[in-house]
Every structure is written in C-alpha cells, then in structure tokens.
C-alpha cells in the first residue's frame, strides 16, 4: 500500500526562518508476501537508508515494531510485527555489496541481531559527524545544521507497538530515513575532503560487530551498572530488590524503569530500610512509592539482609586490567598532552580521537617502535597512524627523564 504521509508547505520553527517540507510518500509493507518483492527492489540499489522503531520504553519484552527504508527513489515502512519471517530483508541487510546507511546504529544493530540479522557494509552518519568534529551529532542537529531541515520530535518516545499507527507517527518514522542518504553524501564528501574516509570505514566495519544484545533480565544483578560501590551484603539486598522489580514489571507489562529507577534502587540499598518509616526517609522516595510498593520494598530488603554469608553474591569481575600508578603517570604526563595538542589541530573531541582507556593500553605496552602499536587493545589503525609516532616519542622522552617503571 502506498500513501502520502505529509502535506506540502508545512512550516516549523519560531526563529524567523521558515523551513518548508516537501510531501513524502511511503509504501507500507504489512503482508509477508510483499517482503520478497521489497528485497528484489532493494537489490537494484547500491545504497539504501535504514532505521528501526521498537517498544522498549513501554513493554516488558522489547519488540522490533517498524523498519523504515529509503532508497533514492522511494520510502518504505515495514510493519515488523506483521511479519513471520524477516529473512528476505535480512538477506539484503547482510549483503556486503550494498551499503546500508544508519544513524546511531549500535542499538539498531543489536536489535537486528535479536532477529538473527547481521549488518555488513555500513555507513554510520553519527560516527561520520564525530570524525568531522561536529559538537552536536544527533540526527536532528545534523539535519538542521547541514540541510536546514527541522525535525518533529513528538514521537521519539512513542509506543510503536500500537496498531493502527497514526498518520503523524508514520510520517515521523519515515522522515528519519527520508533525508539520510543526502546527509550521507554531505558527510562523505567532507570526510574525503579532510582525508578521513579511511578512518570512517574502519569505524563503520567495527560498528557492524557491536557487542551482541544481552537481555538485562537474563542477569538482573550483574547487568546493573555501578555494582562496584556495594559490598557483598549490599549486592544481596540489591539482587532481592531487582527480583521484586522484575516480578512487578513482568506482571504489569512495563519496562523496569517504570516500576522504580536504578538510582532510587541504589539509594534504597545504601539505606537498607527496615520499615516504612525508614523507607520514607530515603532521599527521593516519594509518597506514591510508599503507597504502591512500600511493603514489597521493605520485604525485599529484609530478604536480602537474611541471605546467609555463604550465599552472598560475589563482587563483579573487573572489566579490563587494573591501572597501575606507573600507567596512570604515563597517560597523564606523556600521552594526554599529545592527544590534547592533536585534538586541537584536527578539531576533534579528545575522546573521539583516542579514549582514555585506549591510552591506558598504550601506556601499559609502552611502545618503542611503530610495530609495537599493532594489537594494542582498542587502538584503531587510523589512531595509530595519527597519534602513534607522537605517542612513541612522548613515551621515549618520558622514559629518558627517569620516569619508567
């Protein structure tokens, strides 16, 4: 089914500048039998743009709801909830001969991986913008800055599992990809002009292999951020509270944060209230929580406090290697000044040019030759080219001044 999703002469903004949008049409794919013909159409294009919508902000079990696709000639919206098999589309997304354009792809890549779909040959407009030194790399900011297009943000947190979807929601969805191919060309030209396309291609290839999606419900405790501040008893209390929250969220069919947020859970663990009065004194605990969940929270805290010592959860394993004082000194005194100077020269955010954790790995290896840079965890080839010689020289000078060891 093809339908027009926007009216001409729509204006946005209140800053004396009129932004006019053209009418946008899209073919709505709601039938499994129409998916193979779409794949055939896509096979005739060397590049197409992709975006996804899910319902993770509204339901306990997150579902892929829509797949938006734009070619240079036409737009498509695939109702993923109506499909028994996304295989024909997955075949095109995996095809290395066709470039797929995404913006902020990490979430989308993981969501597709849940469907058994792997992306190959990616152009990531957010990453491209970061490598060009843009301060604001959100899609709305880039479309506004580079194409004078203002984006309607009303449906950023919409429930995309609703059916039927409104006309305005469909229009919002397809506009995320409708301009993406043009944005890709603008950014690609700038990357080529600055000699940074090689950098981008390396980052794009790595983005295709984003860490696989791990459902936080599969390990309630160890998927919780900030565990390092709790002792083993605190971990037991937290685990009890997380199980309570998960049970309620499942029963209500809502995501965890709509029951109680992580920050408040942490505060409750630290306070370990024994009754409702003590719970009411925990910072940011509101009357509604006392009324709706108070007794369950107190019971969960008590259960965690009663876990036998022999069964207390173990602290989480640290990711990566610990930093020694000598490594920290090399980073602070030798490598960071190099990074800051190069960041200024290139007009890049220091964290984009080389994250601190990567510099720690460089400092740990303490390279003396260019070949020593190979295999350093997290260090890209382009970073080794841009920063490697200066890093090696800075570490050599640092060592000659008697700071090695």
TORKOL-184842 format. One line per 8 residues: for each residue x, y, z of C-alpha. Coordinates in nm, 2 decimals. Layout:
# TORKOL-184842
X Y Z | ...
***
This chain:
# TORKOL-184842
0.00 0.00 0.00 | 0.14 0.34 -0.09 | 0.03 0.65 0.09 | 0.13 1.01 0.12 | 0.25 1.09 0.47 | 0.30 1.47 0.47 | 0.13 1.78 0.34 | 0.33 2.04 0.14
0.41 2.38 0.28 | 0.45 2.27 0.64 | 0.65 2.52 0.84 | 0.85 2.46 1.16 | 1.04 2.69 1.40 | 0.99 3.03 1.55 | 1.33 3.19 1.47 | 1.22 3.40 1.17
1.34 3.12 0.94 | 1.07 2.93 0.75 | 1.15 2.56 0.69 | 0.93 2.40 0.43 | 0.90 2.03 0.38 | 0.80 1.85 0.06 | 0.53 1.59 0.07 | 0.66 1.24 0.15
0.51 0.92 0.02 | 0.59 0.57 0.15 | 0.49 0.22 0.07 | 0.36 0.04 0.38 | 0.46 -0.33 0.38 | 0.21 -0.51 0.61 | 0.20 -0.85 0.44 | 0.46 -1.13 0.45
0.41 -1.19 0.07 | 0.53 -0.83 0.00 | 0.86 -0.87 0.17 | 1.03 -1.07 -0.10 | 0.94 -0.81 -0.37 | 1.08 -0.54 -0.15 | 1.41 -0.73 -0.12 | 1.42 -0.76 -0.50
1.37 -0.38 -0.53 | 1.65 -0.31 -0.28 | 1.89 -0.55 -0.46 | 1.89 -0.30 -0.75 | 2.02 -0.01 -0.53 | 2.38 0.02 -0.43 | 2.28 0.20 -0.11 | 1.97 0.25 0.10
1.90 0.41 0.44 | 1.76 0.21 0.74 | 1.61 0.30 1.08 | 1.42 0.09 1.33 | 1.15 0.16 1.59 | 1.09 -0.06 1.90 | 0.87 -0.06 2.21 | 1.12 -0.10 2.48
1.01 0.22 2.66 | 0.66 0.08 2.70 | 0.67 -0.30 2.75 | 0.85 -0.57 2.95 | 0.96 -0.77 2.65 | 1.10 -0.54 2.38 | 0.99 -0.60 2.03 | 1.10 -0.47 1.69
0.80 -0.29 1.56 | 0.89 -0.10 1.24 | 1.17 -0.10 0.99 | 1.20 0.22 0.78 | 1.39 0.21 0.45 | 1.46 0.48 0.20 | 1.62 0.44 -0.15 | 1.70 0.74 -0.37
1.35 0.70 -0.53 | 1.11 0.57 -0.27 | 1.04 0.52 0.10 | 0.92 0.20 0.27 | 0.78 0.12 0.61 | 0.78 -0.25 0.71 | 0.54 -0.35 0.99 | 0.78 -0.59 1.16
0.50 -0.71 1.40 | 0.30 -0.84 1.10 | 0.59 -1.05 0.97 | 0.65 -1.41 1.04 | 1.00 -1.41 0.88 | 1.22 -1.11 0.81 | 1.46 -1.33 0.61 | 1.42 -1.16 0.27
1.50 -0.82 0.43 | 1.78 -0.97 0.64 | 1.94 -1.11 0.32 | 1.97 -0.75 0.19 | 2.09 -0.61 0.52 | 2.37 -0.87 0.52 | 2.47 -0.82 0.16 | 2.82 -0.67 0.16
2.77 -0.54 -0.20 | 2.50 -0.30 -0.08 | 2.58 -0.01 0.16 | 2.33 0.05 0.44 | 2.31 0.40 0.60 | 2.22 0.42 0.96 | 2.23 0.70 1.22 | 2.33 0.59 1.58
2.34 0.23 1.47 | 2.46 0.05 1.79 | 2.10 -0.01 1.92 | 1.97 -0.10 1.58 | 2.25 -0.35 1.51 | 2.18 -0.52 1.84 | 1.80 -0.52 1.78 | 1.85 -0.68 1.44
2.09 -0.94 1.59 | 1.80 -1.05 1.81 | 1.62 -1.13 1.48 | 1.93 -1.33 1.35 | 2.02 -1.05 1.11 | 2.38 -0.93 1.08 | 2.47 -0.60 0.91 | 2.76 -0.58 0.65
2.88 -0.27 0.47 | 2.76 0.02 0.69 | 2.78 0.39 0.67 | 2.71 0.55 1.01 | 2.62 0.92 0.99 | 2.67 0.98 1.36 | 3.02 0.83 1.36 | 3.10 1.03 1.04
2.99 1.35 1.21 | 3.21 1.27 1.52 | 3.51 1.22 1.30 | 3.44 1.56 1.13 | 3.44 1.73 1.47 | 3.07 1.82 1.50 | 2.98 1.91 1.86 | 2.62 1.80 1.82
2.59 1.47 1.63 | 2.22 1.39 1.68 | 2.02 1.34 1.36 | 1.80 1.65 1.43 | 2.11 1.87 1.48 | 2.28 1.75 1.17 | 1.98 1.79 0.95 | 1.93 2.14 1.09
2.29 2.24 1.05 | 2.37 2.09 0.72 | 2.03 2.07 0.53 | 1.81 2.34 0.70 | 1.56 2.08 0.79 | 1.38 2.09 1.13 | 1.27 1.76 1.27 | 0.95 1.69 1.46
1.04 1.52 1.78 | 0.69 1.45 1.92 | 0.71 1.07 1.88 | 1.07 1.00 2.00 | 0.92 0.81 2.30 | 0.61 0.68 2.13 | 0.47 0.32 2.17 | 0.54 0.18 1.83
0.36 -0.15 1.91 | 0.03 0.04 1.88 | -0.19 -0.06 1.59 | -0.31 0.11 1.39 | -0.03 0.37 1.38 | -0.15 0.73 1.33 | -0.07 0.92 1.01 | 0.16 1.15 1.21
0.35 0.87 1.36 | 0.41 0.71 1.02 | 0.53 1.05 0.89 | 0.76 1.09 1.18 | 0.90 0.74 1.13 | 0.98 0.77 0.76 | 1.14 1.11 0.79 | 1.42 0.95 0.99
1.54 0.78 0.67 | 1.40 1.01 0.40 | 1.69 1.26 0.43 | 1.95 1.01 0.54 | 2.10 0.94 0.20 | 2.15 1.31 0.13 | 2.31 1.36 0.47 | 2.54 1.06 0.40
2.66 1.22 0.08 | 2.73 1.56 0.25 | 2.93 1.39 0.53 | 3.11 1.15 0.29 | 3.23 1.45 0.08 | 3.36 1.62 0.39 | 3.53 1.31 0.51 | 3.70 1.27 0.17
3.80 1.64 0.17 | 3.97 1.60 0.51 | 4.13 1.27 0.42 | 3.93 1.09 0.69 | 3.73 0.84 0.49 | 3.98 0.57 0.58 | 3.92 0.64 0.95 | 3.54 0.63 0.90
3.55 0.30 0.71 | 3.74 0.13 0.99 | 3.49 0.26 1.24 | 3.19 0.15 1.03 | 3.33 -0.20 1.00 | 3.37 -0.22 1.37 | 3.02 -0.09 1.42 | 2.88 -0.38 1.23
3.01 -0.60 1.51 | 2.86 -0.41 1.80 | 2.85 -0.62 2.12 | 2.56 -0.86 2.09 | 2.25 -0.77 2.27 | 2.23 -0.92 2.62 | 1.89 -0.91 2.78 | 1.94 -0.74 3.12
1.67 -0.97 3.25 | 1.90 -1.27 3.20 | 2.13 -1.15 3.48 | 1.94 -0.90 3.69 | 2.23 -0.83 3.93 | 2.53 -0.83 3.71 | 2.37 -0.62 3.43 | 2.31 -0.34 3.69
2.55 -0.05 3.65 | 2.75 0.07 3.95 | 2.79 -0.25 4.14 | 3.14 -0.17 4.25 | 3.02 0.05 4.53 | 2.83 -0.22 4.71 | 2.98 -0.48 4.95 | 2.85 -0.84 4.92
2.56 -0.78 5.17 | 2.46 -0.48 4.96 | 2.47 -0.70 4.65 | 2.23 -0.94 4.82 | 1.99 -0.66 4.90 | 2.01 -0.52 4.55 | 1.95 -0.86 4.40 | 1.64 -0.91 4.61
1.51 -0.57 4.51 | 1.58 -0.64 4.14 | 1.39 -0.96 4.16 | 1.10 -0.78 4.32 | 1.10 -0.51 4.05 | 1.13 -0.77 3.77 | 0.83 -0.96 3.90 | 0.62 -0.64 3.91
0.73 -0.52 3.57 | 0.65 -0.86 3.41 | 0.31 -0.86 3.57 | 0.23 -0.51 3.46 | 0.40 -0.55 3.11 | 0.61 -0.24 3.16 | 0.99 -0.19 3.14 | 1.18 -0.19 3.47
1.23 0.18 3.50 | 0.86 0.24 3.51 | 0.84 0.04 3.83 | 1.13 0.21 4.01 | 1.45 0.36 3.86 | 1.81 0.24 3.92 | 1.92 0.55 4.10 | 1.65 0.51 4.36
1.72 0.14 4.40 | 2.08 0.22 4.47 | 1.97 0.47 4.74 | 1.75 0.21 4.90 | 2.03 -0.04 4.90 | 2.26 0.20 5.08 | 1.99 0.29 5.34 | 1.86 -0.07 5.38
1.53 0.05 5.55 | 1.38 -0.19 5.80 | 1.03 -0.04 5.79 | 0.81 0.21 5.60 | 0.92 0.49 5.82 | 1.28 0.44 5.74 | 1.20 0.39 5.38 | 1.02 0.73 5.38
1.35 0.90 5.49 | 1.55 0.77 5.19 | 1.63 1.06 4.96 | 1.39 1.09 4.66 | 1.15 0.83 4.79 | 0.80 0.98 4.72 | 0.46 0.91 4.88 | 0.34 0.72 4.57
0.62 0.47 4.61 | 0.54 0.41 4.98 | 0.17 0.36 4.89 | 0.22 0.13 4.59 | 0.54 -0.06 4.67 | 0.65 0.02 5.02 | 0.57 -0.31 5.19 | 0.73 -0.51 4.90
1.04 -0.29 4.91 | 1.08 -0.34 5.28 | 1.02 -0.72 5.24 | 1.28 -0.74 4.96 | 1.54 -0.55 5.17 | 1.47 -0.79 5.46 | 1.51 -1.09 5.23 | 1.85 -0.96 5.12
1.96 -0.90 5.47 | 1.87 -1.26 5.56 | 2.08 -1.42 5.29 | 2.34 -1.65 5.47 | 2.70 -1.53 5.45 | 2.80 -1.84 5.25 | 2.54 -1.75 4.98 | 2.62 -1.38 4.94
2.67 -1.27 4.57 | 3.03 -1.24 4.46 | 3.16 -0.89 4.35 | 3.15 -0.84 3.97 | 3.47 -0.92 3.78 | 3.65 -0.61 3.67 | 3.65 -0.54 3.30 | 3.99 -0.49 3.16
4.31 -0.47 3.35 | 4.36 -0.25 3.66 | 4.56 0.06 3.61 | 4.89 0.08 3.80 | 5.03 0.41 3.91 | 5.30 0.40 3.66 | 5.05 0.35 3.38 | 4.84 0.65 3.51
5.15 0.87 3.52 | 5.24 0.78 3.16 | 4.89 0.86 3.05 | 4.87 1.19 3.24 | 5.22 1.32 3.18 | 5.32 1.18 2.84 | 5.01 1.08 2.63 | 4.74 1.32 2.73
4.94 1.63 2.62 | 5.00 1.47 2.28 | 4.63 1.39 2.25 | 4.52 1.74 2.35 | 4.75 1.91 2.10 | 4.64 1.68 1.82 | 4.28 1.72 1.91 | 4.31 2.10 1.88
4.50 2.06 1.55 | 4.24 1.83 1.40 | 3.93 1.99 1.55 | 3.82 1.67 1.72 | 3.69 1.59 2.06 | 3.97 1.42 2.26 | 3.75 1.13 2.35 | 3.68 1.07 1.98
4.04 1.10 1.88 | 4.16 0.85 2.15 | 3.96 0.74 2.46 | 4.14 0.74 2.79 | 4.11 0.36 2.83 | 4.29 0.31 2.50 | 4.57 0.54 2.61 | 4.60 0.33 2.92
4.66 0.02 2.70 | 4.92 0.22 2.50 | 5.09 0.32 2.83 | 5.08 -0.04 2.95 | 5.25 -0.17 2.64 | 5.49 0.13 2.64 | 5.57 0.10 2.26 | 5.92 0.19 2.13
5.86 0.11 1.75 | 5.56 0.15 1.52 | 5.51 -0.22 1.50 | 5.47 -0.23 1.88 | 5.14 -0.05 1.83 | 4.99 -0.34 1.65 | 4.75 -0.54 1.86 | 4.71 -0.29 2.13
4.35 -0.34 2.26 | 4.11 -0.08 2.13 | 4.37 0.12 1.92 | 4.24 0.17 1.57 | 4.47 0.16 1.27 | 4.39 0.52 1.19 | 4.46 0.63 1.55 | 4.80 0.45 1.53
4.88 0.65 1.22 | 4.77 0.98 1.35 | 4.90 0.95 1.71 | 5.14 0.66 1.71 | 5.47 0.84 1.62 | 5.39 1.12 1.87 | 5.29 0.87 2.14 | 5.61 0.67 2.09
5.83 0.99 2.10 | 5.65 1.12 2.41 | 5.70 0.79 2.60 | 6.06 0.77 2.49 | 6.12 1.12 2.63 | 5.93 1.04 2.94 | 6.15 0.73 2.99 | 6.47 0.92 2.94
6.38 1.16 3.22 | 6.39 0.87 3.46 | 6.01 0.81 3.49 | 6.00 0.45 3.35 | 5.89 0.16 3.56
***
